[in-house]
Amino acid sequence: MSVATIVEQARKEQRTLLSEIEAKELLKEAQITSTAPVLVKSPDEAVKLARQAGFPVVMKIDSPDITHKSDVGGVKLNLHDEAAVRGAWGAIMDAVKKAAPQARINGLTVQKQARPGVEVIIGMTKDPQFGPVLMFGLGGVLVEILKDVAFRIVPLTQRDAAQMVREIKGFPLLQGYRGSEPADVACLEGLLLRLSDFVDKHPEIREIDLNPIFAYKDGAVAVDARVILEPPGS
């Protein structure tokens, strides 16, 4: 699906929060590699999809009313067999209905679990004065705890991207700390530049949050993606 098609559908449904599936469709246009979630409507469908994808898999709630899935118990990782998938279905549904009883639920998504890497975050928010601003830092829960991030105004230059990656205090982790696998720094710089170009071309996007991105020695993959559109008429 094109950006225009996704935005049109969201407008028609009067929502600004895109589903993870829609958000990752946008990443394809931005040439950013991500995992591939598929929406399922029942435990049997989830099991069938998990077999096709290959274990272990990840399952997540799909709801237009839930921005942060983990906060409501809407994510289950490391599901290694069919029994775990069926158990995760029930656990997620029960947790979400308890934490967000009014939320509309489309179903759950199933996707193959990506191999671990160095977790980083890339995001975009709009500043009232400067417009789109990109952020880079260590990802996962570390971004909330350490707040070790760098910012630049869109559009980025190659120099901007290189500086953003290197000025965070956690940069040694990307170089391979104490024998750990180093990250592909050039790939991360490329991600920043491609996202900068993408948001510059699409002012209808208000916010993007790619967290975590697993960075490897030979590339990177966005594991989760959240995209918020500008309200209609803005």
Biotite code that builds the C-alpha atoms (Angstrom):
import biotite.structure as struc

atoms = struc.array([
    struc.Atom([0.000, 0.000, 0.000], chain_id="A", res_id=1, res_name="MET", atom_name="CA", element="C"),
    struc.Atom([1.154, 3.523, -0.772], chain_id="A", res_id=2, res_name="SER", atom_name="CA", element="C"),
    struc.Atom([1.378, 6.294, 1.798], chain_id="A", res_id=3, res_name="VAL", atom_name="CA", element="C"),
    struc.Atom([-1.581, 8.037, 0.153], chain_id="A", res_id=4, res_name="ALA", atom_name="CA", element="C"),
    struc.Atom([-3.742, 4.897, 0.372], chain_id="A", res_id=5, res_name="THR", atom_name="CA", element="C"),
    struc.Atom([-2.887, 4.302, 4.029], chain_id="A", res_id=6, res_name="ILE", atom_name="CA", element="C"),
    struc.Atom([-3.519, 7.927, 4.970], chain_id="A", res_id=7, res_name="VAL", atom_name="CA", element="C"),
    struc.Atom([-6.812, 7.965, 3.062], chain_id="A", res_id=8, res_name="GLU", atom_name="CA", element="C"),
    struc.Atom([-8.013, 4.836, 4.861], chain_id="A", res_id=9, res_name="GLN", atom_name="CA", element="C"),
    struc.Atom([-7.076, 6.246, 8.264], chain_id="A", res_id=10, res_name="ALA", atom_name="CA", element="C"),
    struc.Atom([-8.849, 9.522, 7.481], chain_id="A", res_id=11, res_name="ARG", atom_name="CA", element="C"),
    struc.Atom([-11.952, 7.605, 6.415], chain_id="A", res_id=12, res_name="LYS", atom_name="CA", element="C"),
    struc.Atom([-11.949, 5.786, 9.760], chain_id="A", res_id=13, res_name="GLU", atom_name="CA", element="C"),
    struc.Atom([-11.293, 9.064, 11.634], chain_id="A", res_id=14, res_name="GLN", atom_name="CA", element="C"),
    struc.Atom([-8.092, 7.914, 13.300], chain_id="A", res_id=15, res_name="ARG", atom_name="CA", element="C"),
    struc.Atom([-4.578, 9.299, 13.451], chain_id="A", res_id=16, res_name="THR", atom_name="CA", element="C"),
    struc.Atom([-2.815, 6.253, 14.929], chain_id="A", res_id=17, res_name="LEU", atom_name="CA", element="C"),
    struc.Atom([-1.748, 3.757, 12.271], chain_id="A", res_id=18, res_name="LEU", atom_name="CA", element="C"),
    struc.Atom([-1.671, 0.044, 12.986], chain_id="A", res_id=19, res_name="SER", atom_name="CA", element="C"),
    struc.Atom([1.724, -1.628, 13.194], chain_id="A", res_id=20, res_name="GLU", atom_name="CA", element="C"),
    struc.Atom([1.005, -3.297, 9.856], chain_id="A", res_id=21, res_name="ILE", atom_name="CA", element="C"),
    struc.Atom([0.269, 0.068, 8.226], chain_id="A", res_id=22, res_name="GLU", atom_name="CA", element="C"),
    struc.Atom([3.298, 1.683, 9.871], chain_id="A", res_id=23, res_name="ALA", atom_name="CA", element="C"),
    struc.Atom([5.583, -1.011, 8.509], chain_id="A", res_id=24, res_name="LYS", atom_name="CA", element="C"),
    struc.Atom([4.078, -0.610, 5.051], chain_id="A", res_id=25, res_name="GLU", atom_name="CA", element="C"),
    struc.Atom([5.241, 3.008, 5.230], chain_id="A", res_id=26, res_name="LEU", atom_name="CA", element="C"),
    struc.Atom([8.718, 1.824, 6.206], chain_id="A", res_id=27, res_name="LEU", atom_name="CA", element="C"),
    struc.Atom([8.888, -0.151, 2.966], chain_id="A", res_id=28, res_name="LYS", atom_name="CA", element="C"),
    struc.Atom([8.422, 3.086, 1.036], chain_id="A", res_id=29, res_name="GLU", atom_name="CA", element="C"),
    struc.Atom([11.105, 4.679, 3.194], chain_id="A", res_id=30, res_name="ALA", atom_name="CA", element="C"),
    struc.Atom([13.392, 1.695, 2.366], chain_id="A", res_id=31, res_name="GLN", atom_name="CA", element="C"),
    struc.Atom([13.723, 0.725, 6.031], chain_id="A", res_id=32, res_name="ILE", atom_name="CA", element="C"),
    struc.Atom([13.779, -3.004, 6.780], chain_id="A", res_id=33, res_name="THR", atom_name="CA", element="C"),
    struc.Atom([11.294, -4.245, 9.372], chain_id="A", res_id=34, res_name="SER", atom_name="CA", element="C"),
    struc.Atom([9.650, -7.412, 10.601], chain_id="A", res_id=35, res_name="THR", atom_name="CA", element="C"),
    struc.Atom([6.395, -8.403, 8.900], chain_id="A", res_id=36, res_name="ALA", atom_name="CA", element="C"),
    struc.Atom([3.346, -8.714, 11.196], chain_id="A", res_id=37, res_name="PRO", atom_name="CA", element="C"),
    struc.Atom([0.201, -10.415, 9.936], chain_id="A", res_id=38, res_name="VAL", atom_name="CA", element="C"),
    struc.Atom([-3.235, -9.850, 11.487], chain_id="A", res_id=39, res_name="LEU", atom_name="CA", element="C"),
    struc.Atom([-5.087, -12.925, 12.750], chain_id="A", res_id=40, res_name="VAL", atom_name="CA", element="C"),
    struc.Atom([-8.574, -13.222, 14.229], chain_id="A", res_id=41, res_name="LYS", atom_name="CA", element="C"),
    struc.Atom([-8.436, -16.478, 16.207], chain_id="A", res_id=42, res_name="SER", atom_name="CA", element="C"),
    struc.Atom([-6.036, -18.765, 18.099], chain_id="A", res_id=43, res_name="PRO", atom_name="CA", element="C"),
    struc.Atom([-6.226, -21.307, 15.251], chain_id="A", res_id=44, res_name="ASP", atom_name="CA", element="C"),
    struc.Atom([-5.194, -18.645, 12.724], chain_id="A", res_id=45, res_name="GLU", atom_name="CA", element="C"),
    struc.Atom([-2.375, -17.571, 15.046], chain_id="A", res_id=46, res_name="ALA", atom_name="CA", element="C"),
    struc.Atom([-1.043, -21.121, 15.277], chain_id="A", res_id=47, res_name="VAL", atom_name="CA", element="C"),
    struc.Atom([-1.224, -21.587, 11.500], chain_id="A", res_id=48, res_name="LYS", atom_name="CA", element="C"),
    struc.Atom([0.617, -18.303, 10.888], chain_id="A", res_id=49, res_name="LEU", atom_name="CA", element="C"),
    struc.Atom([3.245, -19.130, 13.507], chain_id="A", res_id=50, res_name="ALA", atom_name="CA", element="C"),
    struc.Atom([3.979, -22.433, 11.787], chain_id="A", res_id=51, res_name="ARG", atom_name="CA", element="C"),
    struc.Atom([4.375, -20.639, 8.465], chain_id="A", res_id=52, res_name="GLN", atom_name="CA", element="C"),
    struc.Atom([6.581, -17.890, 9.913], chain_id="A", res_id=53, res_name="ALA", atom_name="CA", element="C"),
    struc.Atom([8.715, -20.288, 11.938], chain_id="A", res_id=54, res_name="GLY", atom_name="CA", element="C"),
    struc.Atom([9.170, -20.316, 15.697], chain_id="A", res_id=55, res_name="PHE", atom_name="CA", element="C"),
    struc.Atom([9.868, -18.372, 17.855], chain_id="A", res_id=56, res_name="PRO", atom_name="CA", element="C"),
    struc.Atom([7.230, -15.748, 17.135], chain_id="A", res_id=57, res_name="VAL", atom_name="CA", element="C"),
    struc.Atom([5.933, -12.540, 18.684], chain_id="A", res_id=58, res_name="VAL", atom_name="CA", element="C"),
    struc.Atom([2.240, -11.720, 19.189], chain_id="A", res_id=59, res_name="MET", atom_name="CA", element="C"),
    struc.Atom([0.808, -8.230, 19.711], chain_id="A", res_id=60, res_name="LYS", atom_name="CA", element="C"),
    struc.Atom([-2.617, -6.680, 20.174], chain_id="A", res_id=61, res_name="ILE", atom_name="CA", element="C"),
    struc.Atom([-3.983, -4.728, 17.198], chain_id="A", res_id=62, res_name="ASP", atom_name="CA", element="C"),
    struc.Atom([-6.229, -1.871, 18.326], chain_id="A", res_id=63, res_name="SER", atom_name="CA", element="C"),
    struc.Atom([-6.758, 1.687, 17.036], chain_id="A", res_id=64, res_name="PRO", atom_name="CA", element="C"),
    struc.Atom([-7.237, 2.797, 20.649], chain_id="A", res_id=65, res_name="ASP", atom_name="CA", element="C"),
    struc.Atom([-3.991, 1.452, 22.147], chain_id="A", res_id=66, res_name="ILE", atom_name="CA", element="C"),
    struc.Atom([-0.832, 3.441, 21.513], chain_id="A", res_id=67, res_name="THR", atom_name="CA", element="C"),
    struc.Atom([1.580, 1.572, 23.802], chain_id="A", res_id=68, res_name="HIS", atom_name="CA", element="C"),
    struc.Atom([0.853, -2.153, 23.574], chain_id="A", res_id=69, res_name="LYS", atom_name="CA", element="C"),
    struc.Atom([3.267, -3.287, 26.288], chain_id="A", res_id=70, res_name="SER", atom_name="CA", element="C"),
    struc.Atom([1.656, -1.014, 28.872], chain_id="A", res_id=71, res_name="ASP", atom_name="CA", element="C"),
    struc.Atom([-1.601, -2.982, 28.691], chain_id="A", res_id=72, res_name="VAL", atom_name="CA", element="C"),
    struc.Atom([-0.069, -6.464, 28.476], chain_id="A", res_id=73, res_name="GLY", atom_name="CA", element="C"),
    struc.Atom([-0.569, -6.555, 24.739], chain_id="A", res_id=74, res_name="GLY", atom_name="CA", element="C"),
    struc.Atom([2.760, -8.113, 23.718], chain_id="A", res_id=75, res_name="VAL", atom_name="CA", element="C"),
    struc.Atom([4.150, -11.632, 24.148], chain_id="A", res_id=76, res_name="LYS", atom_name="CA", element="C"),
    struc.Atom([7.678, -12.594, 23.059], chain_id="A", res_id=77, res_name="LEU", atom_name="CA", element="C"),
    struc.Atom([9.632, -15.838, 22.746], chain_id="A", res_id=78, res_name="ASN", atom_name="CA", element="C"),
    struc.Atom([6.723, -18.063, 21.768], chain_id="A", res_id=79, res_name="LEU", atom_name="CA", element="C"),
    struc.Atom([8.451, -21.314, 20.823], chain_id="A", res_id=80, res_name="HIS", atom_name="CA", element="C"),
    struc.Atom([5.577, -23.696, 20.095], chain_id="A", res_id=81, res_name="ASP", atom_name="CA", element="C"),
    struc.Atom([1.864, -23.967, 19.354], chain_id="A", res_id=82, res_name="GLU", atom_name="CA", element="C"),
    struc.Atom([0.884, -24.287, 23.013], chain_id="A", res_id=83, res_name="ALA", atom_name="CA", element="C"),
    struc.Atom([2.705, -21.053, 23.801], chain_id="A", res_id=84, res_name="ALA", atom_name="CA", element="C"),
    struc.Atom([0.883, -19.292, 20.950], chain_id="A", res_id=85, res_name="VAL", atom_name="CA", element="C"),
    struc.Atom([-2.520, -20.423, 22.193], chain_id="A", res_id=86, res_name="ARG", atom_name="CA", element="C"),
    struc.Atom([-1.645, -19.431, 25.741], chain_id="A", res_id=87, res_name="GLY", atom_name="CA", element="C"),
    struc.Atom([-0.425, -16.020, 24.583], chain_id="A", res_id=88, res_name="ALA", atom_name="CA", element="C"),
    struc.Atom([-3.698, -15.386, 22.743], chain_id="A", res_id=89, res_name="TRP", atom_name="CA", element="C"),
    struc.Atom([-5.727, -15.829, 25.913], chain_id="A", res_id=90, res_name="GLY", atom_name="CA", element="C"),
    struc.Atom([-3.273, -13.948, 28.118], chain_id="A", res_id=91, res_name="ALA", atom_name="CA", element="C"),
    struc.Atom([-3.145, -10.920, 25.796], chain_id="A", res_id=92, res_name="ILE", atom_name="CA", element="C"),
    struc.Atom([-6.900, -10.737, 25.347], chain_id="A", res_id=93, res_name="MET", atom_name="CA", element="C"),
    struc.Atom([-7.535, -11.015, 29.095], chain_id="A", res_id=94, res_name="ASP", atom_name="CA", element="C"),
    struc.Atom([-4.902, -8.392, 29.955], chain_id="A", res_id=95, res_name="ALA", atom_name="CA", element="C"),
    struc.Atom([-6.083, -5.887, 27.354], chain_id="A", res_id=96, res_name="VAL", atom_name="CA", element="C"),
    struc.Atom([-9.757, -6.230, 28.229], chain_id="A", res_id=97, res_name="LYS", atom_name="CA", element="C"),
    struc.Atom([-8.873, -5.601, 31.877], chain_id="A", res_id=98, res_name="LYS", atom_name="CA", element="C"),
    struc.Atom([-6.501, -2.671, 31.247], chain_id="A", res_id=99, res_name="ALA", atom_name="CA", element="C"),
    struc.Atom([-8.428, -1.033, 28.390], chain_id="A", res_id=100, res_name="ALA", atom_name="CA", element="C"),
    struc.Atom([-12.007, -2.351, 28.466], chain_id="A", res_id=101, res_name="PRO", atom_name="CA", element="C"),
    struc.Atom([-13.289, 0.252, 25.991], chain_id="A", res_id=102, res_name="GLN", atom_name="CA", element="C"),
    struc.Atom([-10.610, -0.384, 23.376], chain_id="A", res_id=103, res_name="ALA", atom_name="CA", element="C"),
    struc.Atom([-11.667, -1.723, 19.994], chain_id="A", res_id=104, res_name="ARG", atom_name="CA", element="C"),
    struc.Atom([-9.757, -4.895, 19.140], chain_id="A", res_id=105, res_name="ILE", atom_name="CA", element="C"),
    struc.Atom([-9.104, -5.906, 15.532], chain_id="A", res_id=106, res_name="ASN", atom_name="CA", element="C"),
    struc.Atom([-7.277, -9.085, 16.508], chain_id="A", res_id=107, res_name="GLY", atom_name="CA", element="C"),
    struc.Atom([-3.650, -9.966, 17.165], chain_id="A", res_id=108, res_name="LEU", atom_name="CA", element="C"),
    struc.Atom([-0.609, -9.823, 14.936], chain_id="A", res_id=109, res_name="THR", atom_name="CA", element="C"),
    struc.Atom([1.891, -12.643, 14.566], chain_id="A", res_id=110, res_name="VAL", atom_name="CA", element="C"),
    struc.Atom([5.438, -12.188, 13.295], chain_id="A", res_id=111, res_name="GLN", atom_name="CA", element="C"),
    struc.Atom([8.671, -14.134, 13.401], chain_id="A", res_id=112, res_name="LYS", atom_name="CA", element="C"),
    struc.Atom([10.858, -12.955, 16.257], chain_id="A", res_id=113, res_name="GLN", atom_name="CA", element="C"),
    struc.Atom([13.982, -11.164, 15.051], chain_id="A", res_id=114, res_name="ALA", atom_name="CA", element="C"),
    struc.Atom([17.337, -12.270, 16.391], chain_id="A", res_id=115, res_name="ARG", atom_name="CA", element="C"),
    struc.Atom([18.635, -9.969, 19.159], chain_id="A", res_id=116, res_name="PRO", atom_name="CA", element="C"),
    struc.Atom([20.961, -7.084, 18.359], chain_id="A", res_id=117, res_name="GLY", atom_name="CA", element="C"),
    struc.Atom([22.008, -3.783, 19.862], chain_id="A", res_id=118, res_name="VAL", atom_name="CA", element="C"),
    struc.Atom([18.744, -1.945, 20.534], chain_id="A", res_id=119, res_name="GLU", atom_name="CA", element="C"),
    struc.Atom([18.491, 1.603, 19.195], chain_id="A", res_id=120, res_name="VAL", atom_name="CA", element="C"),
    struc.Atom([15.647, 4.033, 18.637], chain_id="A", res_id=121, res_name="ILE", atom_name="CA", element="C"),
    struc.Atom([15.000, 6.371, 15.731], chain_id="A", res_id=122, res_name="ILE", atom_name="CA", element="C"),
    struc.Atom([12.082, 8.734, 15.950], chain_id="A", res_id=123, res_name="GLY", atom_name="CA", element="C"),
    struc.Atom([10.535, 11.881, 14.537], chain_id="A", res_id=124, res_name="MET", atom_name="CA", element="C"),
    struc.Atom([8.442, 14.539, 16.228], chain_id="A", res_id=125, res_name="THR", atom_name="CA", element="C"),
    struc.Atom([7.389, 17.980, 15.054], chain_id="A", res_id=126, res_name="LYS", atom_name="CA", element="C"),
    struc.Atom([8.619, 21.068, 16.861], chain_id="A", res_id=127, res_name="ASP", atom_name="CA", element="C"),
    struc.Atom([6.213, 24.049, 16.666], chain_id="A", res_id=128, res_name="PRO", atom_name="CA", element="C"),
    struc.Atom([9.059, 26.325, 15.573], chain_id="A", res_id=129, res_name="GLN", atom_name="CA", element="C"),
    struc.Atom([11.497, 24.119, 13.662], chain_id="A", res_id=130, res_name="PHE", atom_name="CA", element="C"),
    struc.Atom([9.218, 21.468, 12.165], chain_id="A", res_id=131, res_name="GLY", atom_name="CA", element="C"),
    struc.Atom([10.253, 17.791, 11.885], chain_id="A", res_id=132, res_name="PRO", atom_name="CA", element="C"),
    struc.Atom([13.087, 16.777, 14.224], chain_id="A", res_id=133, res_name="VAL", atom_name="CA", element="C"),
    struc.Atom([14.783, 13.359, 14.158], chain_id="A", res_id=134, res_name="LEU", atom_name="CA", element="C"),
    struc.Atom([15.990, 11.558, 17.269], chain_id="A", res_id=135, res_name="MET", atom_name="CA", element="C"),
    struc.Atom([18.551, 8.772, 17.668], chain_id="A", res_id=136, res_name="PHE", atom_name="CA", element="C"),
    struc.Atom([19.598, 6.899, 20.787], chain_id="A", res_id=137, res_name="GLY", atom_name="CA", element="C"),
    struc.Atom([19.810, 3.599, 22.597], chain_id="A", res_id=138, res_name="LEU", atom_name="CA", element="C"),
    struc.Atom([16.496, 1.793, 22.325], chain_id="A", res_id=139, res_name="GLY", atom_name="CA", element="C"),
    struc.Atom([14.194, -0.422, 24.347], chain_id="A", res_id=140, res_name="GLY", atom_name="CA", element="C"),
    struc.Atom([13.719, 0.615, 27.963], chain_id="A", res_id=141, res_name="VAL", atom_name="CA", element="C"),
    struc.Atom([17.139, 2.300, 27.916], chain_id="A", res_id=142, res_name="LEU", atom_name="CA", element="C"),
    struc.Atom([15.748, 5.342, 26.123], chain_id="A", res_id=143, res_name="VAL", atom_name="CA", element="C"),
    struc.Atom([13.365, 5.949, 29.036], chain_id="A", res_id=144, res_name="GLU", atom_name="CA", element="C"),
    struc.Atom([15.946, 5.286, 31.740], chain_id="A", res_id=145, res_name="ILE", atom_name="CA", element="C"),
    struc.Atom([19.082, 6.925, 30.313], chain_id="A", res_id=146, res_name="LEU", atom_name="CA", element="C"),
    struc.Atom([17.527, 9.483, 27.944], chain_id="A", res_id=147, res_name="LYS", atom_name="CA", element="C"),
    struc.Atom([20.752, 9.212, 25.935], chain_id="A", res_id=148, res_name="ASP", atom_name="CA", element="C"),
    struc.Atom([19.562, 10.685, 22.643], chain_id="A", res_id=149, res_name="VAL", atom_name="CA", element="C"),
    struc.Atom([20.649, 13.091, 19.909], chain_id="A", res_id=150, res_name="ALA", atom_name="CA", element="C"),
    struc.Atom([18.448, 15.402, 17.830], chain_id="A", res_id=151, res_name="PHE", atom_name="CA", element="C"),
    struc.Atom([18.715, 17.096, 14.433], chain_id="A", res_id=152, res_name="ARG", atom_name="CA", element="C"),
    struc.Atom([16.326, 19.166, 12.331], chain_id="A", res_id=153, res_name="ILE", atom_name="CA", element="C"),
    struc.Atom([15.075, 17.696, 9.045], chain_id="A", res_id=154, res_name="VAL", atom_name="CA", element="C"),
    struc.Atom([16.436, 17.544, 6.378], chain_id="A", res_id=155, res_name="PRO", atom_name="CA", element="C"),
    struc.Atom([19.587, 15.799, 7.615], chain_id="A", res_id=156, res_name="LEU", atom_name="CA", element="C"),
    struc.Atom([22.954, 15.855, 5.884], chain_id="A", res_id=157, res_name="THR", atom_name="CA", element="C"),
    struc.Atom([25.395, 12.949, 5.899], chain_id="A", res_id=158, res_name="GLN", atom_name="CA", element="C"),
    struc.Atom([27.413, 14.846, 8.491], chain_id="A", res_id=159, res_name="ARG", atom_name="CA", element="C"),
    struc.Atom([24.319, 15.262, 10.694], chain_id="A", res_id=160, res_name="ASP", atom_name="CA", element="C"),
    struc.Atom([23.626, 11.532, 10.611], chain_id="A", res_id=161, res_name="ALA", atom_name="CA", element="C"),
    struc.Atom([27.224, 10.625, 11.449], chain_id="A", res_id=162, res_name="ALA", atom_name="CA", element="C"),
    struc.Atom([27.285, 13.077, 14.351], chain_id="A", res_id=163, res_name="GLN", atom_name="CA", element="C"),
    struc.Atom([23.974, 11.853, 15.783], chain_id="A", res_id=164, res_name="MET", atom_name="CA", element="C"),
    struc.Atom([25.165, 8.255, 15.976], chain_id="A", res_id=165, res_name="VAL", atom_name="CA", element="C"),
    struc.Atom([28.517, 9.169, 17.514], chain_id="A", res_id=166, res_name="ARG", atom_name="CA", element="C"),
    struc.Atom([27.513, 11.800, 20.048], chain_id="A", res_id=167, res_name="GLU", atom_name="CA", element="C"),
    struc.Atom([25.375, 9.597, 22.281], chain_id="A", res_id=168, res_name="ILE", atom_name="CA", element="C"),
    struc.Atom([27.160, 8.343, 25.395], chain_id="A", res_id=169, res_name="LYS", atom_name="CA", element="C"),
    struc.Atom([26.231, 4.780, 24.490], chain_id="A", res_id=170, res_name="GLY", atom_name="CA", element="C"),
    struc.Atom([28.186, 4.848, 21.219], chain_id="A", res_id=171, res_name="PHE", atom_name="CA", element="C"),
    struc.Atom([30.775, 2.331, 22.586], chain_id="A", res_id=172, res_name="PRO", atom_name="CA", element="C"),
    struc.Atom([27.961, -0.254, 22.636], chain_id="A", res_id=173, res_name="LEU", atom_name="CA", element="C"),
    struc.Atom([27.617, 0.221, 18.884], chain_id="A", res_id=174, res_name="LEU", atom_name="CA", element="C"),
    struc.Atom([31.349, -0.344, 18.438], chain_id="A", res_id=175, res_name="GLN", atom_name="CA", element="C"),
    struc.Atom([31.263, -3.725, 20.180], chain_id="A", res_id=176, res_name="GLY", atom_name="CA", element="C"),
    struc.Atom([31.674, -3.360, 23.931], chain_id="A", res_id=177, res_name="TYR", atom_name="CA", element="C"),
    struc.Atom([33.708, -6.062, 25.709], chain_id="A", res_id=178, res_name="ARG", atom_name="CA", element="C"),
    struc.Atom([33.522, -8.527, 22.877], chain_id="A", res_id=179, res_name="GLY", atom_name="CA", element="C"),
    struc.Atom([29.884, -7.989, 21.935], chain_id="A", res_id=180, res_name="SER", atom_name="CA", element="C"),
    struc.Atom([28.959, -7.828, 18.251], chain_id="A", res_id=181, res_name="GLU", atom_name="CA", element="C"),
    struc.Atom([29.440, -4.322, 16.818], chain_id="A", res_id=182, res_name="PRO", atom_name="CA", element="C"),
    struc.Atom([26.637, -2.571, 14.995], chain_id="A", res_id=183, res_name="ALA", atom_name="CA", element="C"),
    struc.Atom([26.667, -1.541, 11.361], chain_id="A", res_id=184, res_name="ASP", atom_name="CA", element="C"),
    struc.Atom([27.103, 2.187, 11.976], chain_id="A", res_id=185, res_name="VAL", atom_name="CA", element="C"),
    struc.Atom([26.954, 3.053, 8.283], chain_id="A", res_id=186, res_name="ALA", atom_name="CA", element="C"),
    struc.Atom([23.582, 1.291, 8.074], chain_id="A", res_id=187, res_name="CYS", atom_name="CA", element="C"),
    struc.Atom([22.245, 3.336, 11.005], chain_id="A", res_id=188, res_name="LEU", atom_name="CA", element="C"),
    struc.Atom([23.403, 6.541, 9.352], chain_id="A", res_id=189, res_name="GLU", atom_name="CA", element="C"),
    struc.Atom([21.595, 5.438, 6.200], chain_id="A", res_id=190, res_name="GLY", atom_name="CA", element="C"),
    struc.Atom([18.399, 4.793, 8.160], chain_id="A", res_id=191, res_name="LEU", atom_name="CA", element="C"),
    struc.Atom([18.500, 8.317, 9.560], chain_id="A", res_id=192, res_name="LEU", atom_name="CA", element="C"),
    struc.Atom([19.001, 9.829, 6.123], chain_id="A", res_id=193, res_name="LEU", atom_name="CA", element="C"),
    struc.Atom([16.229, 7.776, 4.518], chain_id="A", res_id=194, res_name="ARG", atom_name="CA", element="C"),
    struc.Atom([13.788, 8.589, 7.314], chain_id="A", res_id=195, res_name="LEU", atom_name="CA", element="C"),
    struc.Atom([14.711, 12.268, 7.041], chain_id="A", res_id=196, res_name="SER", atom_name="CA", element="C"),
    struc.Atom([13.971, 12.214, 3.318], chain_id="A", res_id=197, res_name="ASP", atom_name="CA", element="C"),
    struc.Atom([10.731, 10.313, 3.883], chain_id="A", res_id=198, res_name="PHE", atom_name="CA", element="C"),
    struc.Atom([9.260, 12.676, 6.504], chain_id="A", res_id=199, res_name="VAL", atom_name="CA", element="C"),
    struc.Atom([10.382, 15.693, 4.474], chain_id="A", res_id=200, res_name="ASP", atom_name="CA", element="C"),
    struc.Atom([8.225, 14.401, 1.615], chain_id="A", res_id=201, res_name="LYS", atom_name="CA", element="C"),
    struc.Atom([5.237, 13.498, 3.813], chain_id="A", res_id=202, res_name="HIS", atom_name="CA", element="C"),
    struc.Atom([4.113, 16.403, 6.016], chain_id="A", res_id=203, res_name="PRO", atom_name="CA", element="C"),
    struc.Atom([0.903, 14.488, 6.801], chain_id="A", res_id=204, res_name="GLU", atom_name="CA", element="C"),
    struc.Atom([2.937, 12.417, 9.287], chain_id="A", res_id=205, res_name="ILE", atom_name="CA", element="C"),
    struc.Atom([3.149, 13.953, 12.769], chain_id="A", res_id=206, res_name="ARG", atom_name="CA", element="C"),
    struc.Atom([5.192, 11.380, 14.676], chain_id="A", res_id=207, res_name="GLU", atom_name="CA", element="C"),
    struc.Atom([7.258, 8.236, 14.054], chain_id="A", res_id=208, res_name="ILE", atom_name="CA", element="C"),
    struc.Atom([8.707, 5.949, 16.712], chain_id="A", res_id=209, res_name="ASP", atom_name="CA", element="C"),
    struc.Atom([10.883, 2.995, 15.656], chain_id="A", res_id=210, res_name="LEU", atom_name="CA", element="C"),
    struc.Atom([11.743, 1.296, 18.942], chain_id="A", res_id=211, res_name="ASN", atom_name="CA", element="C"),
    struc.Atom([13.489, -0.966, 19.120], chain_id="A", res_id=212, res_name="PRO", atom_name="CA", element="C"),
    struc.Atom([15.578, -1.284, 16.011], chain_id="A", res_id=213, res_name="ILE", atom_name="CA", element="C"),
    struc.Atom([17.924, -4.269, 16.292], chain_id="A", res_id=214, res_name="PHE", atom_name="CA", element="C"),
    struc.Atom([21.300, -3.221, 14.946], chain_id="A", res_id=215, res_name="ALA", atom_name="CA", element="C"),
    struc.Atom([23.601, -5.997, 13.682], chain_id="A", res_id=216, res_name="TYR", atom_name="CA", element="C"),
    struc.Atom([27.107, -6.065, 12.268], chain_id="A", res_id=217, res_name="LYS", atom_name="CA", element="C"),
    struc.Atom([25.556, -6.482, 8.822], chain_id="A", res_id=218, res_name="ASP", atom_name="CA", element="C"),
    struc.Atom([22.400, -4.361, 8.865], chain_id="A", res_id=219, res_name="GLY", atom_name="CA", element="C"),
    struc.Atom([19.449, -3.461, 11.061], chain_id="A", res_id=220, res_name="ALA", atom_name="CA", element="C"),
    struc.Atom([15.731, -4.270, 11.359], chain_id="A", res_id=221, res_name="VAL", atom_name="CA", element="C"),
    struc.Atom([12.898, -2.257, 12.907], chain_id="A", res_id=222, res_name="ALA", atom_name="CA", element="C"),
    struc.Atom([11.069, -4.588, 15.283], chain_id="A", res_id=223, res_name="VAL", atom_name="CA", element="C"),
    struc.Atom([8.307, -2.197, 16.305], chain_id="A", res_id=224, res_name="ASP", atom_name="CA", element="C"),
    struc.Atom([6.906, 0.890, 14.600], chain_id="A", res_id=225, res_name="ALA", atom_name="CA", element="C"),
    struc.Atom([4.421, 3.539, 15.694], chain_id="A", res_id=226, res_name="ARG", atom_name="CA", element="C"),
    struc.Atom([3.203, 6.254, 13.320], chain_id="A", res_id=227, res_name="VAL", atom_name="CA", element="C"),
    struc.Atom([0.770, 9.077, 14.126], chain_id="A", res_id=228, res_name="ILE", atom_name="CA", element="C"),
    struc.Atom([-0.754, 11.255, 11.420], chain_id="A", res_id=229, res_name="LEU", atom_name="CA", element="C"),
    struc.Atom([-1.604, 14.923, 11.582], chain_id="A", res_id=230, res_name="GLU", atom_name="CA", element="C"),
    struc.Atom([-5.253, 15.512, 12.533], chain_id="A", res_id=231, res_name="PRO", atom_name="CA", element="C"),
    struc.Atom([-7.555, 16.249, 9.587], chain_id="A", res_id=232, res_name="PRO", atom_name="CA", element="C"),
    struc.Atom([-7.458, 19.900, 8.569], chain_id="A", res_id=233, res_name="GLY", atom_name="CA", element="C"),
    struc.Atom([-4.154, 20.667, 10.321], chain_id="A", res_id=234, res_name="SER", atom_name="CA", element="C"),
])
